[in-house]
Amino acid sequence: MYLINIIIITILMLFNTVYGSNFSLISDIGASAQSIALGNIEGSSRTADAIFSNPAGLYQIRNYSVSLFQTTVMNDITYINASLCKHTRYGNFGIGYYSSSVDNIPFTFEDPTNNNEFMIKNMYSYKNQIAKLAYQMKVTRRFHVGLNYTKYKVDFHDIYASGYGFDLGLLKIFKYFTLSTFIQNINQGNITYKSTSDANYSATEKAPLSVSSSLRIAIWDLILYPQIKLQNNHFLPSAGIQYRPSFLPFLKLNSGFRQLLDYANQKHAKASFGVDLKLSSLNFHYAYERSEYILQDHTSYFSFTYNFRVGNSKKPGIASKSSSALFLLPLAYVLSL
């Protein structure tokens, strides 16, 4: 009880933080198609993509879990994420990668020899990347804690930026509901911008602190997910509902509503729905969400998760080597970003 009180006091202190100029998080779009269909509830996942929404949710992984997500917004912006989690006797370890990219952006200039018309000088790309290292541990049978180390990286034209942050996830299982709390960028670190063409150029933005708390309430074939999120001094409510028909155990229907902030810190509301299809250890997720972009007034999201074992259990030495290689190779790539 003492530990719970300390956590609550810490969260209340964070609520009173004064915010400056904040970095925009591409992961706010959602960790998976399932979470987007549920109103972007942070704490609903129990697979590898929980790295992006609450690493304490990794507690149900018993061997390996992998998750992949992709969508294209406004016909130009491509979002991709991938995550992998490995169970060990010391807890669960995970790695995650999230990117947003736009190609063929024109760099223009005003041509004085041609009536000051704007001309294209060259083309460049924009890329925003997030890499996460996660660890989840069991405090008690019903209380789990997760930690993330996050690295941010941005590149466009002659500008590049980098920074880091730390996340804390808590998950407490009660008799009739489960409480999830996710504190993102608890350190509010700086994202520092530099220029390859101007050695004197420097600018900073803060990695935004956000705190979300959600409940998971199971009622017969339904699961309800109410959530409240604090970001940039704005309270953002969300709600999701999942229907699991008992006569179709491989199918789940999801629907959600959420409020979110745009780049100017203005509130917007979105509604979504989706479908989950389970085939053995493979899960397919689809979500549909209305967009505010007039030329493409709807957006579809796709993701899948797969829980599996590695190696031959009759040959533990081979299994151990295969298992280590599977985890260490993507880990090395994430650390190189």
SVG drawing of the C-alpha trace seen along z (x, -y; Angstrom):
<svg xmlns="http://www.w3.org/2000/svg" viewBox="-22 -39 52 73">
<polyline fill="none" stroke="black" stroke-width="0.4" points="0.0,0.0 2.9,-2.3 4.3,-1.8 0.9,-2.6 0.7,-5.8 4.2,-6.9 3.2,-6.2 0.0,-8.2 1.8,-11.2 4.4,-11.1 1.7,-11.2 0.0,-14.1 3.2,-16.1 3.7,-15.4 0.2,-16.8 1.4,-20.2 4.3,-20.4 4.6,-23.5 5.1,-22.7 7.3,-24.5 7.7,-24.0 7.1,-20.2 8.3,-17.7 5.6,-15.9 5.4,-12.1 4.7,-10.0 3.7,-7.1 0.6,-9.1 -1.1,-7.8 -1.4,-4.4 0.7,-1.3 -1.4,1.1 -4.5,1.4 -6.2,3.0 -5.4,0.1 -6.5,-2.5 -9.9,-0.6 -10.4,-0.8 -9.8,-4.6 -6.0,-4.4 -6.3,-2.9 -2.9,-2.8 -2.6,0.4 -5.0,2.6 -2.2,4.7 -0.7,7.9 1.6,8.6 4.9,7.1 3.4,3.8 2.7,3.0 6.2,1.5 4.7,-1.6 1.6,-1.9 2.5,-0.4 5.5,2.0 3.9,3.5 1.4,5.2 4.2,7.5 3.7,9.7 1.5,12.3 4.3,13.2 5.7,16.6 8.2,17.1 8.5,14.7 6.1,12.2 6.5,10.1 4.2,7.3 4.2,5.4 2.1,2.3 1.8,0.2 -0.4,-2.5 -0.2,-5.5 -1.8,-8.8 -2.7,-11.5 -1.2,-9.3 2.3,-10.5 3.1,-9.8 4.1,-6.2 4.0,-4.9 5.7,-1.6 6.4,0.0 7.9,3.3 8.4,4.8 9.8,8.0 9.6,9.3 11.5,12.2 10.6,13.9 13.4,14.8 13.6,16.0 14.6,12.4 11.5,10.8 10.5,9.8 12.8,7.8 11.6,6.0 12.8,3.8 10.6,1.5 11.1,-0.6 8.6,-3.3 9.1,-5.5 7.3,-8.1 8.6,-9.1 7.8,-11.3 9.8,-11.1 10.2,-13.5 9.6,-16.8 10.5,-19.7 13.1,-22.2 12.2,-25.5 13.9,-28.8 12.8,-32.2 14.4,-32.6 15.2,-36.3 16.0,-35.6 12.5,-34.2 10.1,-36.8 10.8,-35.6 8.9,-32.4 9.5,-29.6 11.6,-26.8 12.5,-23.3 16.2,-23.1 16.2,-19.5 14.1,-16.9 14.6,-15.7 13.1,-13.2 11.7,-13.5 12.2,-10.7 11.2,-10.6 12.3,-7.6 11.7,-6.2 13.6,-3.3 12.6,-1.7 14.3,0.8 11.8,2.3 11.9,4.3 8.9,5.7 9.0,7.4 6.5,8.9 6.3,7.3 3.5,9.5 1.1,11.9 -1.3,9.0 1.1,6.1 3.5,5.5 5.9,2.8 7.5,1.9 10.3,-0.5 11.3,-2.0 14.4,-3.7 13.5,-5.8 15.7,-7.3 14.4,-9.9 15.9,-10.8 14.7,-13.2 16.3,-13.9 15.1,-16.3 17.0,-18.2 20.1,-19.6 18.5,-19.4 18.9,-16.5 17.8,-16.0 18.2,-13.5 17.2,-13.0 16.1,-10.4 13.4,-9.7 12.2,-7.3 8.8,-5.7 7.2,-4.0 4.3,-1.6 2.2,-0.2 -0.5,2.5 -2.5,3.6 -5.1,6.5 -8.1,6.2 -11.0,8.6 -13.4,6.9 -11.1,4.7 -7.5,4.0 -5.9,0.6 -3.2,-0.5 -1.1,-3.7 1.5,-4.8 3.9,-7.8 5.7,-8.7 8.9,-10.8 9.0,-11.1 12.3,-12.9 11.1,-15.5 14.4,-15.4 15.5,-17.8 15.4,-17.0 18.3,-19.0 18.4,-20.1 21.5,-20.7 22.3,-21.6 24.8,-20.1 25.1,-23.4 25.3,-25.8 27.6,-24.8 26.1,-27.6 22.5,-26.5 20.9,-24.9 17.4,-24.5 15.6,-22.4 12.2,-21.0 11.1,-19.1 10.0,-15.5 6.4,-15.9 5.3,-14.3 2.0,-12.4 0.2,-10.4 -2.7,-8.1 -4.8,-5.8 -7.2,-3.3 -9.4,-0.5 -10.2,2.9 -13.6,4.1 -15.0,7.5 -18.8,7.9 -20.0,11.2 -18.8,11.1 -17.8,7.4 -14.7,5.6 -14.9,1.9 -11.9,-0.4 -12.4,-3.9 -9.3,-6.1 -8.2,-9.6 -4.9,-11.1 -3.1,-14.3 -0.8,-15.8 0.4,-19.4 -2.0,-20.5 -5.0,-19.0 -7.2,-16.2 -8.0,-13.8 -10.8,-11.2 -11.0,-8.0 -13.3,-5.0 -13.2,-1.6 -15.4,1.5 -14.6,5.0 -17.1,7.7 -16.0,11.3 -18.8,13.5 -18.8,16.8 -20.0,18.6 -17.0,17.2 -14.0,17.5 -11.6,16.5 -13.3,13.1 -13.3,9.8 -15.1,6.6 -13.7,3.3 -15.0,-0.2 -13.6,-3.4 -13.7,-7.2 -10.8,-9.4 -9.7,-13.0 -6.2,-14.0 -4.0,-17.1 -2.8,-18.4 0.6,-20.1 -1.0,-23.4 -2.3,-21.8 -5.9,-22.0 -8.3,-19.2 -9.9,-16.9 -12.2,-13.9 -12.1,-10.7 -14.2,-7.6 -13.0,-4.2 -13.9,-0.5 -12.1,2.6 -11.8,6.4 -9.4,8.9 -9.0,12.4 -7.1,15.1 -5.6,18.1 -3.7,20.2 -0.8,18.0 -1.2,15.5 -3.5,12.5 -4.6,10.1 -5.9,6.6 -7.7,4.1 -9.0,0.6 -10.8,-2.1 -10.8,-5.8 -12.2,-8.9 -9.5,-11.5 -9.8,-15.3 -7.8,-15.4 -10.4,-16.4 -8.7,-14.6 -8.7,-11.3 -11.5,-11.2 -10.8,-7.8 -7.7,-5.8 -7.2,-2.1 -4.7,-0.5 -3.2,3.0 -1.2,4.9 -0.5,8.5 1.0,10.2 2.6,13.6 3.6,15.5 6.1,18.3 8.9,20.5 12.4,20.6 14.6,23.7 14.3,27.4 13.3,28.1 15.2,31.5 18.4,29.7 18.6,26.9 22.0,25.7 20.8,25.0 17.6,23.5 19.5,21.1 21.8,19.9 18.9,19.4 17.0,17.5 19.9,15.2 20.5,14.4 16.9,13.6 16.9,11.0 20.4,9.6 20.4,8.8 17.4,6.4 18.7,5.1 22.0,4.1 20.1,2.3 18.0,0.3 21.1,-0.6 22.8,-1.9 20.1,-4.5"/>
</svg>
